Amino acid sequence: MKGLEKDNLAIPQELPEEAQLKLEVIQTLLEPCDRGAYGEKLKAGAQRLGISVRSVQRLFKRYQEEGIAVLTSSCRKDRGHHRIGEEWSDFILNTYKKGNEGSRRMNPKQVAIRVQVRSQELGEDKPPSYRTVLRVLEPVINKKKKSIRSPGWQGSMLSVKTRDGFDLDISYSNQVWQCDHTRADVLLVDKCGNLLGRPWLTTVIDSYSRCIVGINIGFDAPSSQVVALALRHAVLPKQYGAEYKLHCDWGTFGLPQYLFTDGGKDFRSNHLSEIASQLSFVLKLRDRPSEGGIVERPFGTLNTSLFSTLPGYTGSNVQQRPKEAEEDACLTLRELEKLVVRFIVDRYNEGMDARMGDQTLFQRWEAGLPGAPLVLSERELDICLMKQIRRQVQRGGYIQFENINYKGENLEGYAGHTVGLRYDPRDITTIWVYQYDKDQGKELFLARAHAQGLELEQLTLEDAKTSAKRLREKAKTVSNTAILQEVIEREAATKKPTRKQRQKQEQAYRELEPLAVQEKATAEEQMAVEPMLTDASDVEVWDLEQMQEDYGW
């Protein structure tokens, strides 16, 4: 054995402390013993040296081949330096620095994701690992931690299990979205104050950041159409006017890699499968109900922090519903939507992420993006709008829908043609017109059509239906009144006595005539005999002709 050669011998007392410890471990392994005891010595040696059992075996093998020199071998020339190029080091440091500028926050795991994306762009097969990223950032992180009293719990990687046995390890933003529905615990009214009921709220949550990326509020029960509208809102960049009074931006958008949901019919529909195929994401169902905690948790926050403070709040228990709920209800769907958007943007998404301690939910979403999210146009997402309804284009390019007249752009030439309409029930002042193309076998976009006189307004489908119903009731009331009055007047104008009725009237007149003549004669005789004792002013004058007319004489 070379370890016993004279030229490789060294005096143990002259060895450094670390080398002396290694020698002691090796000497214990040289002692004869059985296989079980040898394994215990390996474990004990690994624990003393602070290395793995496999490393102890390699050290012992080298000692047998090279002798005691392996204990005093010089360290690597690059020890303390990272075995990656300077460009990668600069990229890691700059990414971490830019990701934590201002109000932004980025952790090493999120930097490692950016490194992987950058490696794919450069066509490299072996990008720096997460451990390498940690080593590069360690000095910066340690320096930062000195100024922080408690860095907080960093959390572990989330993994969810699908119904088909697939494990989804969630490691970046827009990787896995979750979607679910709930009925808002608040009663709404229409513009006229008539009670409508409780609306449905559909939310889309990014699993990595827990950020709410899209919603849909309406009275339509959960369906694939409602899910599609919520997805459309989540995918598109969101712009809100001054009437929403937002202090922050709802900056989430892009496409998910997976949509993770429960097994409801709305999530297993052909329509949603068609949307997933067209937008290139994968539908996955939960393996257990407990896997949906991420998407269900915001419902509780909205209920306790927002809905419970609004007039018309019903509470989650129908049996304990406040008696004043229906009397206090005064919010419309449009007003509730503004309040929900403001709560999500300025409060919920800007809330601190408990797992990180120094990142808001939106900051975690932004920092966890592997790259710039894909921006789709509204036309690419028309498949997410409500199902098409058929209407005929009228002369001049006009279309009627929900008792509203729409003027289409360049639709004059399609007068008499049947077209398909798609619309967003949250605002039907604009609709999108399609026509089926037999050659291509699909609907092709023709034009947009705008509600006449409502170009600067916003009208929900529910408001339009309520207005149409009220107009129909009013028209029905007016029509019924007119019909009744016409019948009365017609009967009065055409009502004449029959022949039998005339004969009875004449017979009654002949029977009363002698009595009337006798009463008249008696009155004249009395007037002639009575002396004129009264003053002329007290005399009452009778008009005989008028009396004859009044009494039918």
C-alpha positions in Angstrom: 0.0 0.0 0.0 1.4 3.4 -1.0 0.2 4.9 2.3 3.1 2.9 4.0 5.9 4.1 1.6 8.6 6.0 3.4 8.6 9.0 1.1 4.9 9.6 1.8 5.2 9.3 5.6 4.5 12.4 7.7 4.7 13.0 11.4 1.1 13.1 12.7 2.0 15.8 15.3 2.9 18.1 12.4 -0.4 17.8 10.6 -2.9 20.7 10.7 -5.9 20.2 12.9 -8.2 19.3 10.0 -5.8 16.8 8.6 -5.3 15.3 12.1 -9.0 14.8 12.4 -9.2 13.0 9.0 -6.3 10.8 10.0 -8.1 9.8 13.2 -11.2 8.8 11.3 -9.1 6.8 8.8 -7.3 5.0 11.6 -10.6 3.8 13.0 -11.5 2.4 9.6 -8.2 0.5 9.5 -9.1 -1.4 12.6 -10.4 -5.0 11.8 -14.2 -5.4 12.4 -17.3 -6.9 10.8 -19.4 -5.3 8.1 -22.0 -3.9 10.6 -19.4 -2.2 12.8 -17.6 -0.9 9.7 -20.8 0.8 8.6 -21.2 2.4 12.0 -17.6 3.7 11.9 -18.3 5.3 8.5 -21.4 7.1 9.9 -19.5 8.2 13.0 -16.6 9.5 10.9 -18.9 11.3 8.5 -20.5 13.0 11.5 -17.2 14.1 12.9 -15.9 15.5 9.6 -19.2 17.1 8.7 -19.3 15.4 5.3 -21.3 12.5 3.8 -20.6 8.8 4.2 -19.8 8.6 0.5 -17.1 11.4 0.9 -15.5 9.5 3.8 -15.3 6.4 1.6 -13.7 8.4 -1.2 -11.2 9.9 1.3 -10.3 6.4 2.6 -9.8 5.1 -0.9 -7.5 8.0 -1.8 -5.5 7.5 1.4 -5.0 3.8 0.4 -3.8 4.9 -3.0 -1.8 8.1 -2.3 -0.9 7.9 1.3 -1.0 10.6 4.0 -0.3 13.3 1.4 -4.0 13.4 0.6 -4.6 14.8 4.1 -2.3 17.8 3.5 -3.1 18.4 -0.2 -3.5 22.0 -1.1 -6.9 23.5 -1.6 -8.4 24.2 -5.1 -7.0 27.4 -6.6 -10.6 28.5 -7.2 -11.8 27.7 -3.7 -14.1 30.5 -2.6 -14.9 31.4 -6.2 -17.9 30.3 -8.3 -17.1 27.9 -11.1 -19.3 29.8 -13.6 -18.5 32.5 -16.0 -18.3 36.2 -15.1 -21.3 36.9 -17.3 -23.5 34.5 -15.3 -22.3 36.0 -12.0 -23.2 39.5 -13.3 -26.5 38.4 -14.6 -27.5 36.8 -11.3 -26.4 39.8 -9.3 -28.0 42.3 -11.6 -31.3 40.3 -11.8 -31.5 40.2 -8.0 -30.6 43.9 -7.7 -33.2 45.0 -10.2 -35.8 42.7 -8.8 -35.5 44.4 -5.4 -35.4 48.0 -6.5 -38.1 50.4 -5.1 -41.2 48.5 -4.1 -40.2 45.3 -6.0 -39.2 42.2 -4.2 -37.4 39.1 -5.6 -35.9 36.1 -3.8 -33.0 33.7 -5.0 -35.5 31.1 -6.1 -37.1 33.6 -8.5 -33.6 34.6 -9.7 -32.9 30.9 -10.4 -36.0 30.8 -12.6 -34.8 33.8 -14.6 -31.4 32.1 -15.0 -33.1 29.0 -16.5 -35.1 31.1 -18.9 -31.9 33.0 -19.9 -30.1 29.7 -20.4 -32.8 28.5 -22.8 -32.6 31.7 -24.7 -28.8 31.3 -25.1 -29.2 27.6 -26.0 -27.1 26.3 -23.1 -27.8 22.9 -21.7 -26.4 23.3 -18.2 -27.4 26.6 -16.6 -26.2 27.6 -13.1 -28.1 25.6 -10.5 -30.2 27.0 -7.7 -27.3 26.2 -5.3 -24.9 28.2 -7.5 -27.3 31.1 -7.5 -27.4 30.9 -3.7 -23.6 31.0 -3.5 -23.4 34.0 -5.8 -26.0 35.9 -3.8 -24.9 34.8 -0.4 -22.8 37.9 0.4 -25.5 40.2 -0.8 -28.2 38.3 1.2 -26.1 38.2 4.4 -25.4 41.9 4.2 -29.1 42.5 3.7 -30.0 40.3 6.7 -27.8 42.3 9.1 -30.3 45.2 8.7 -33.4 43.0 9.1 -34.5 41.9 12.6 -36.2 38.8 11.3 -36.1 37.6 7.6 -39.4 35.7 8.1 -40.3 32.2 7.0 -39.4 31.6 3.4 -41.8 28.7 2.9 -41.4 25.6 0.8 -42.3 24.7 -2.7 -46.0 24.0 -3.2 -47.1 20.9 -4.9 -50.6 19.9 -5.9 -51.9 16.5 -7.0 -54.3 16.1 -9.9 -57.0 13.5 -10.4 -55.0 11.7 -13.0 -52.1 11.2 -10.5 -49.9 14.0 -11.9 -48.0 16.1 -9.3 -47.7 19.8 -10.2 -44.7 21.4 -8.5 -45.5 25.1 -8.5 -42.3 27.2 -8.9 -43.2 30.4 -10.8 -46.0 32.8 -11.6 -48.6 32.1 -14.3 -47.7 28.4 -14.1 -50.9 27.1 -12.4 -54.1 29.1 -12.1 -57.0 28.0 -10.1 -60.7 29.0 -10.6 -63.8 28.7 -8.5 -67.2 30.3 -7.8 -69.1 31.5 -4.8 -72.3 33.5 -4.2 -71.7 36.9 -2.7 -73.4 37.4 0.6 -75.0 40.7 -0.4 -78.3 41.5 -2.0 -78.4 43.8 -5.0 -81.1 45.9 -6.7 -81.6 47.2 -10.2 -81.5 50.9 -11.2 -85.1 51.4 -10.1 -84.5 49.9 -6.7 -86.2 46.5 -7.4 -84.6 43.6 -5.5 -82.6 41.3 -7.8 -80.9 38.9 -5.3 -77.3 37.7 -4.6 -74.8 37.7 -7.5 -72.2 35.1 -8.3 -68.5 35.9 -7.9 -65.9 33.9 -9.9 -62.2 34.3 -9.2 -59.0 33.2 -10.9 -56.0 32.8 -8.6 -52.3 32.4 -9.4 -51.1 29.5 -7.2 -47.5 30.6 -6.9 -48.2 34.2 -5.7 -51.8 33.7 -4.4 -52.6 36.9 -6.4 -56.1 37.3 -7.7 -55.5 37.7 -11.5 -59.1 37.8 -12.8 -62.8 37.9 -11.7 -66.3 37.9 -13.0 -69.4 39.2 -11.2 -73.0 38.6 -12.4 -76.3 36.9 -11.9 -75.6 34.0 -14.3 -75.2 30.7 -12.5 -71.7 28.9 -12.8 -71.1 27.6 -16.3 -68.4 27.3 -18.8 -69.4 30.8 -20.1 -68.9 32.3 -16.7 -65.5 30.6 -16.4 -64.5 31.8 -19.8 -65.4 35.4 -18.9 -63.3 35.2 -15.8 -60.4 33.8 -17.8 -60.7 36.5 -20.4 -60.4 39.1 -17.6 -57.4 37.3 -16.2 -55.5 37.0 -19.5 -56.0 40.5 -20.7 -54.1 43.6 -19.3 -56.6 45.5 -17.1 -57.4 49.2 -17.5 -59.8 51.0 -15.2 -61.1 54.6 -15.4 -61.0 57.3 -12.8 -64.4 56.3 -11.5 -62.9 53.3 -9.8 -60.6 55.5 -7.7 -57.7 53.1 -7.7 -54.4 53.9 -6.0 -52.6 50.9 -7.5 -52.6 49.0 -10.8 -54.0 45.6 -11.4 -50.9 44.6 -13.3 -51.5 40.8 -13.7 -52.1 39.3 -17.1 -50.8 36.6 -19.4 -51.6 32.9 -20.0 -51.3 30.0 -17.5 -49.6 26.7 -18.2 -52.3 24.8 -16.3 -55.8 25.6 -15.1 -56.4 23.6 -11.9 -60.1 23.2 -10.8 -62.6 21.0 -9.1 -64.7 18.4 -11.1 -67.8 20.6 -11.7 -69.6 20.3 -15.0 -68.6 23.9 -15.9 -64.9 22.8 -15.8 -65.4 19.6 -17.8 -67.4 21.1 -20.6 -66.4 20.9 -24.3 -66.5 24.7 -24.5 -63.7 25.1 -21.9 -61.7 22.3 -23.5 -62.0 24.2 -26.8 -60.7 27.4 -25.0 -57.8 25.5 -23.5 -56.9 24.1 -26.9 -57.0 27.4 -28.6 -55.1 29.3 -25.9 -52.6 26.4 -25.3 -53.0 25.6 -21.6 -53.8 22.3 -19.9 -56.9 21.5 -17.8 -56.3 19.6 -14.6 -58.8 18.5 -12.0 -58.2 18.3 -8.2 -57.5 15.0 -6.7 -59.0 16.0 -3.3 -61.2 19.0 -2.2 -58.4 20.1 0.2 -56.3 20.9 -2.9 -58.6 23.9 -3.5 -57.7 25.9 -0.4 -55.7 28.5 -2.4 -58.7 29.6 -4.5 -61.3 29.3 -1.7 -59.4 31.4 0.9 -60.0 34.8 -0.9 -63.8 34.2 -0.7 -63.6 34.2 3.1 -61.5 37.4 3.1 -63.9 39.2 0.7 -66.8 38.1 2.8 -65.5 39.2 6.2 -63.6 42.3 5.0 -65.8 43.7 2.3 -69.3 42.2 1.9 -70.0 42.3 5.6 -69.6 46.1 5.6 -72.0 46.7 2.7 -75.8 47.4 2.9 -77.8 44.4 2.1 -75.3 41.9 3.7 -77.1 38.6 4.2 -74.4 36.6 6.1 -73.3 33.1 5.2 -76.1 31.4 7.1 -79.5 31.8 5.5 -81.3 30.9 8.7 -79.6 33.7 10.5 -80.1 36.3 7.8 -80.7 39.8 9.1 -84.3 40.9 8.7 -83.1 44.3 7.5 -81.0 42.8 4.6 -83.7 43.2 1.9 -84.8 46.7 3.2 -81.2 47.9 3.3 -80.2 46.6 -0.1 -79.4 49.5 -2.4 -76.3 48.6 -4.4 -76.4 47.8 -8.1 -74.2 45.2 -9.8 -72.1 48.0 -11.3 -71.5 49.6 -8.0 -70.6 46.3 -6.3 -68.1 45.5 -9.2 -66.4 48.8 -8.5 -66.1 48.1 -4.8 -64.7 44.5 -5.4 -62.2 45.7 -8.0 -61.0 48.5 -5.6 -60.7 46.0 -2.7 -58.7 43.5 -4.7 -56.3 46.0 -6.4 -55.6 48.3 -3.5 -55.9 45.9 -0.5 -55.9 42.2 -1.3 -53.2 42.0 -4.0 -51.1 44.6 -2.1 -51.3 42.6 1.1 -48.1 41.2 2.5 -47.3 37.6 1.6 -47.0 35.8 5.0 -44.6 33.2 3.5 -42.0 35.9 2.5 -42.5 38.7 4.9 -41.1 41.3 2.6 -43.2 40.8 -0.6 -46.7 41.7 -1.4 -48.8 39.2 -3.4 -48.4 41.3 -6.5 -44.7 41.8 -5.9 -44.3 38.0 -5.6 -46.3 37.5 -8.8 -44.1 40.1 -10.7 -40.9 38.7 -9.3 -41.9 35.1 -10.0 -42.5 35.6 -13.7 -40.0 33.5 -15.8 -40.2 36.1 -18.5 -42.5 38.8 -20.0 -46.1 37.5 -20.0 -47.7 37.0 -23.4 -50.1 39.8 -24.4 -53.1 38.7 -26.4 -55.5 40.9 -28.3 -59.2 41.0 -27.5 -60.1 39.4 -30.8 -58.0 36.4 -29.9 -60.0 36.0 -26.8 -63.5 36.4 -28.3 -64.0 32.7 -27.8 -64.2 33.5 -24.1 -67.2 35.8 -24.6 -70.8 34.7 -24.2 -72.1 32.2 -26.8 -73.2 33.6 -30.0 -76.8 34.6 -30.6 -78.3 35.0 -34.1 -79.7 38.2 -35.4 -80.5 39.6 -38.9 -78.8 42.7 -40.1 -81.4 45.4 -41.0 -81.3 48.1 -43.7 -78.5 50.6 -43.1 -76.4 48.1 -41.0 -78.6 48.2 -37.9 -79.0 45.3 -35.5 -81.4 45.0 -32.6 -80.5 43.1 -29.4 -82.3 43.3 -26.0 -84.5 46.2 -27.3 -81.4 48.2 -28.2 -80.6 49.4 -31.7 -76.9 48.9 -32.7 -75.2 50.5 -35.7 -72.5 48.2 -37.1 -69.3 49.4 -38.7 -69.5 48.7 -42.5 -72.4 46.4 -42.1 -74.7 48.1 -44.7 -73.7 45.5 -47.3 -74.9 42.7 -45.1 -78.6 43.8 -44.8 -80.8 40.8 -44.7 -78.0 38.4 -43.7 -78.1 36.4 -40.4 -75.0 37.0 -38.3 -73.7 35.9 -34.9 -73.3 38.3 -32.0 -70.8 37.9 -29.1 -71.0 40.2 -26.1 -69.7 40.8 -22.5 -72.6 40.8 -20.1 -70.9 43.4 -18.0 -71.2 46.0 -20.8 -73.4 45.4 -23.8 -73.0 48.9 -25.3 -70.6 47.2 -27.7 -71.1 43.8 -29.4 -69.0 41.9 -31.9 -70.5 40.6 -35.1 -69.4 37.3 -36.8 -70.5 35.5 -39.9 -70.1 31.7 -40.5 -67.7 30.9 -43.4 -68.5 27.6 -45.0 -65.2 27.3 -46.7 -63.1 27.7 -43.5 -65.8 26.0 -41.3 -65.7 28.7 -38.6 -67.1 32.1 -37.6 -65.2 35.1 -39.0 -65.1 38.5 -37.4 -67.0 41.1 -39.4 -67.3 44.3 -37.3 -68.2 45.9 -34.0 -71.6 47.4 -33.4 -72.3 50.2 -30.9 -75.6 50.9 -29.0 -77.1 54.0 -30.5 -77.1 56.9 -28.0 -75.2 54.9 -25.4 -71.6 55.2 -26.8 -70.4 56.9 -23.6 -72.4 54.8 -21.2 -72.0 51.4 -19.7 -75.0 49.0 -19.6 -75.0 45.5 -18.2 -77.1 42.8 -19.6 -79.1 42.5 -16.4 -79.9 46.2 -16.6 -81.0 45.9 -20.2 -83.3 43.0 -19.4 -84.8 44.8 -16.4 -85.5 47.9 -18.6 -87.0 45.8 -21.3 -89.3 44.0 -18.8 -90.4 47.3 -17.4 -91.2 48.7 -20.8 -93.2 45.6 -21.7 -95.2 45.9 -18.6 -95.8 49.6 -19.2 -96.8 49.0 -22.8 -99.1 46.2 -21.7 -100.8 48.5 -19.1 -101.3 51.3 -21.6 -102.6 48.9 -24.2 -105.1 47.3 -21.8 -106.4 50.7 -20.7 -106.9 51.8 -24.3 -108.7 48.6 -25.2 -111.0 48.9 -22.2 -111.8 52.6 -23.0 -112.5 51.9 -26.6 -115.0 49.1 -25.7 -116.8 51.4 -23.3 -117.1 54.3 -25.8 -118.1 52.0 -28.6 -120.9 50.5 -26.5 -122.1 53.9 -25.4 -122.1 55.2 -29.0 -123.9 52.2 -30.4 -126.3 51.6 -27.5 -130.0 52.1 -28.8 -133.2 50.9 -27.2 -134.8 47.9 -28.8 -138.3 47.9 -30.2 -139.7 46.1 -27.2 -138.0 48.7 -24.9 -139.5 51.6 -26.9 -143.0 50.1 -26.6 -142.6 49.8 -22.8 -141.5 53.4 -22.6 -144.5 54.6 -24.7 -147.0 52.6 -22.6 -145.6 54.1 -19.4 -145.9 57.6 -20.9 -149.6 57.1 -21.8 -150.3 55.9 -18.2 -148.7 58.9 -16.6 -150.2 61.5 -19.0 -153.8 61.9 -17.4 -152.3 62.3 -13.9 -150.0 65.0 -15.1 -152.8 66.9 -16.8 -155.0 66.7 -13.6 -152.1 67.9 -11.4 -151.6 70.8 -13.8 -155.3 71.9 -13.7 -155.4 71.7 -9.9 -152.4 73.9 -9.7 -153.9 76.6 -12.0 -157.2 76.7 -10.0 -155.4 77.2 -6.7 -153.3 80.0 -8.1 -156.4 81.8 -9.3 -158.4 81.5 -6.0 -155.5 82.4 -3.6 -155.4 86.2 -2.8 -152.2 88.0 -3.7 -151.0 88.7 -0.1 -147.2 88.4 -0.7 -144.8 90.9 -2.1 -143.8 90.6 -5.7 -140.2 89.8 -4.6 -141.4 86.7 -2.7 -143.2 85.3 -5.7 -141.4 82.2 -7.3 -141.9 82.1 -11.0 -142.1 78.7 -12.7 -141.2 78.0 -16.3 -144.0 75.7 -17.6 -142.1 74.6 -20.7 -139.0 73.7 -18.6 -141.2 71.8 -16.1 -142.8 69.9 -19.0 -139.4 69.0 -20.3 -138.1 68.0 -16.9 -141.1 65.9 -15.9 -141.8 64.5 -19.3 -145.3 66.1 -19.6 
